[in-house]
């Protein structure tokens, strides 16, 4: 390591570069950093001189990173995260900590999992700041880049090479919170209830019905649909919605069948007179998982939050 050269580098410029890469706009980056545009432009010029690269070119749509800047973008989040950890005390005291953590959660997990851990966590760490965000298409990338601390998503145990949920990117760690399975909801007077009672509720009758589908991460098909496709079959999905509560409402006011994780059923039934019926064929389970980047494996604050979430969820679902 060349200490003399390192001493001549202003590490604050790396923060400026990270924000510029995220915003791709001098105006937005200056606003986030509480700097004038003139001051930010001077910092950018210093960065260009230090790194011997223009870093960005101006376009009608903002700043476009150079190839070198894109390479730096892959390394900077982990580097800045490690520098941040160096400034923190080697231990974490939940009673006195006022740290910020961000958790991106799958929509169905809000009602199911958030109540399990949010109370115990904030009772022991009263000054902790938590940003609860929606899990969406770019959330995994945000986790990799260090823009987010934790994610709670779902993994399907059914294997199909087209399912991105079957694999986690390099560097992403996970812990299974609990296993779940798919089930069905219908309104209390749905005609299919007679078939369930008569024992004629099967795959064929399931496929003859019209269905509701929740779109997750932009995907209109779930693992269940890939499973059916391999048998040459397909559900008649009449309506897609972005959230499970909307699906429950539509189910309660139509003859559409709502297939969903069983853990959400109780929340839907608190709002609407819905009947639960089993999925009429064998299908693999799924799991809700807590995910984080391996760079935080040994960081005391992250460890404490992970353990609180895992232990709190296990105490609720561990015996189910």
Secondary structure, DSSP 4 states (H G I P E B T S, - for coil): --HHHHHTS-THHHHHHHHHHHH--HHHHHHHHT--HHHHHHHHHHHHHHHTS--EEEETTEEEE-HHHHHHHHHHHHHHHHHHHHTS-SS--TTT---EEEEEE-HHHIIIIIHHHHHHHHHH-TT-EEEEEE--TTHHHHHHTTS-SEEEEEEESS--TT-GGG---TTEEEEEEEEE-EEEEEETT-THHHHHHHT--SHHHHHHSEEEEE-BTTBS--HHHHHHHTTT---EEEEEESSHHHHHHHHHTSS-EEEEEGGGHHHHHHHS-EEEEE-SS----EEEEEEEEGGGTT-HHHHHHHHHHHHHHHHHHTT-
